[in-house]
Amino acid sequence: MRVSYCFRGEVTKLMETDRPTSQVQEYYDRFFIRGPIGQFALKRLTWEETKRSMLSDNTLSQQVEADRITYLLMVEDALKDGKTRLDPQSPNLTNEIDDLVHNHMSRMHLDADESCPQVAESGVLDEVVDLALSDDSCDPSDVEDNDKKVKLLFE
């Protein structure tokens, strides 16, 4: 994106159009740099991390439905992982893509659920609770200093 922004003047000169260069540059900047293509490129940089975060807090489906750029990123993932060939001439292409994305998201949710250990089954929670509630003999705040106690009472 940085390169395309730096060379936008050269790109606009190469475009064959009757419009003035300033108008073409403004169009290029609005639609390619700051528009959907630029947003897609920016979100793609952190997509894997963002996707893991949305999976962990169960907001992936809502984000895909609400944000078209996130939807496009999910379509890209589904096409890469699914090895599915789509026919661009198909009259039901939109429905096929939607089905592909929903199936891919379902698989991702299942994989995420399987990869997370069940805390209740593993007993990890009980160990943590026991550890958190046990007395720490090394904690200096547990030692009672009678002189300080007496001073505080009379102040």
N, C-alpha and C positions, 0 to 999 in steps of 0.2 A: 504494500500500500504506500509505503514511504517513497519507493522508487516511482510508482505511477504518479504520485503527487508532484514529485520533483520534476518529472518530465512531462507534465500535463501540457505545457506549451508546445513541445515537439509533437505530442500525440495529436493535439488539435490542429496543427499545421498539416499533418499527414491525412487528416480526415477530409474527404472531398465533399465540400458543402458550399453553398452560397452565403451562408450566415457569416457575420463578422466573427473574428477570432475571439473577442471578449465574450460573445454570447455562447460560443461553443465551449470555451473554457468554463464558463459558469455552469453550463449544462453538465459537462463532464464532472466538475467538482460536486455538484448537487446530487447526481445520480450514481456516480461510480465511487467517489471518495467518501462522501458523507451519506450516501443513500444505501439502498439494500445490499449492493455488492460490497461496499466498504464495511457495512455492519456485519455481513456474513464473514468477511475476511478477519475482522477483529474478534468476533465471537469464536471463530474456528481456532484461534491461537490458544484459547483456554478451554476448549470444548470438553476434553477428557476430564479435567478437574471439575468443571461445572456439572457435567453429566453425573459424576460420582456423587457430588454434593446433592444434586436433585434426587438421585436414587436413594440416598441415605435418609433424606427428610421427606420422602414420598411426594415430591412436587413435580416430578418429571412429566406426568400426564397433563397436569394443568398448564405447565409452561409450554409444552408442545402445542396444546390447543390454543393457547392465548397468543403466542409469539410466532409469527411466520418464519423468522430467521431460525429460531430453535427448531421449528418443524423441518426446515430445509436441511439443517445439520443432522436431524434424526433420519431424514430420507437418505442422505448420503451414507450414514452408518448402516442403515438397513440394506442398502444396495451393496455395500462392501461386504457385509457379513452374510447376507442371504444368498449370494450367488444367483439371484433371480434375474432373468432377462425380461425386460419389459418391451412391449411393442409400441413405439411412439405413435403408430397409426391406429391403435386400439381405441374404439369409442368409449370404453370403460377405463381409460388410463387413470383418471383421477381416483376412481374407486379402488383400482388395483394398488395404487401407491398408498392410499389410506390403509388398506388391509395389510400391506407389507409393513408399514410403520407400526400399526397396532400390534401385529404379531411380533415384531422385533422388540417393541417395548414390553410385551408380556414375557418374552424370553429373558429380557434383561432383568425384570423384576424377579422372576423365578431364580435366575442365577444369583442375584444379590441376596435373596432370602436363603438360598442354600449355602452361600459362602459365609454368611454371618453365623457364628456359633450361637446356639440357643443357650442363653445365660442360665435359665432355670434348670435346664437339663444338666449342664456341666457343673453346677454347684459353685461356680465362681462367685456368684452373688453372696452366698452364705459365708464364704471365706472372707470376702471384703467387709461384710457387716461385722463379723467377729473381730476382724482386725481393727476396724474403725471404732468399735465400742470397748475394746480391751484397754486396760490401764497401761500407760507408758511409764515405766519406772525411771526412765532417764529424763523425763520432763521436769525442768526446774520449777515450773509454776505449781506443781503438785506439792512441793515441800512447803510446809507451813512454818512460817517464822513468827514465833510468839511475840517478839518485841515489836515487829511491824504491826501485828494485829492489835496490840494494846495501844500503840500510838494512834492508829486510825480510829479506834473507838473514842479516844479522848479529844480528838481534834475537832 
